[in-house]
Amino acid sequence: MKILVLGAGGTGGYFGGLLARSGKQVVFVARGDHLMTIRKSGLLVKNVLGDFKIYPAKVTDNPEEVETPDLVLCCVKNYDLEKILVEFKNRFGPNTTVITTENGIDHFEIAGKILGKERVLPGGIYVFSKIESPGVILQSGGLRKIIFGEIDNSKSARVRKISEAFSKAKINFEVPTDILVPIWEKFIFICGLGGLTAYNKSSIGEILENKKLARLLEGVVNEGISIAKKINVRLLPNTFQKLMDLLHKSDPNSKSSLLFDIERGKQNELEYLNGKLVKLGNKLGIPTPANLEIYRKVKNYE
């Protein structure tokens, strides 16, 4: 199986590294110093289950150097997704399958408009991983899991084939019975964790200890659930408690990538998270005061 990993950062470097280690033909797309270091010295993955190195590693930033892949893992930020798919789409063949794993709820729809929805599988990733330094991925925690599936939830031949490849690579994966449910659960969770830690410029532990901020967090979760139900996402009745339990069980020192990007003055995913809930709320006639408060304050930080 030929695999193209769009984005050799924390998630792409980790899961792509596991696939390459298992013998799959993996090409990583990277930029700048990260690209040059991987090309020269390989990709080192520091993993809680044991470090490993891919050397030599195939890496490029040039679409012309890419053979037609069987599988594409999209592991870039939302704001880079459209650009990189347009850049590489001419390398994809009629049987290329693309799994989108970005935060949010419309990444697979964006990809479908560019590539044709029949090529795209919605997905998501649960892992704490980052580029520690050029050529080095640090995987420090989380479930280390990837989910994916057909939008109609059928157990297709390509889903079975990808599942087999992930199994051989010892990747923790799941094909949910309804792919939209975990995608929305993760989205609402990140809107809570990401939105509040960015809003208060603090850890999730500090937020949960503050009654006012804790209520704001509950508002974010409730608004997300209301919108999901309005558009017929089949969330279970215990979803609110499930997500709040997960937030309370998070490492109290946890901060979000949204906060890190704000602090560093980098482009961020606010529009795809709390901003997305506000837009959907306006469209559907559902009030989103908690998400709107977060959106406005974090937007001002920019």
Secondary structure as UniProt FT lines:
FT   STRAND          2..6
FT   HELIX           10..21
FT   TURN            22..23
FT   STRAND          25..29
FT   HELIX           32..41
FT   STRAND          43..46
FT   TURN            48..49
FT   STRAND          52..54
FT   STRAND          58..60
FT   HELIX           63..65
FT   STRAND          71..74
FT   HELIX           78..88
FT   HELIX           89..91
FT   TURN            94..95
FT   STRAND          97..100
FT   HELIX           107..115
FT   HELIX           117..119
FT   STRAND          120..133
FT   TURN            134..135
FT   STRAND          136..148
FT   TURN            151..152
FT   HELIX           157..168
FT   TURN            169..170
FT   STRAND          172..174
FT   HELIX           180..200
FT   HELIX           204..208
FT   HELIX           211..230
FT   TURN            231..232
FT   TURN            237..238
FT   HELIX           239..249
FT   TURN            252..253
FT   HELIX           257..263
FT   TURN            264..265
FT   HELIX           270..272
FT   HELIX           274..284
FT   HELIX           289..301
//
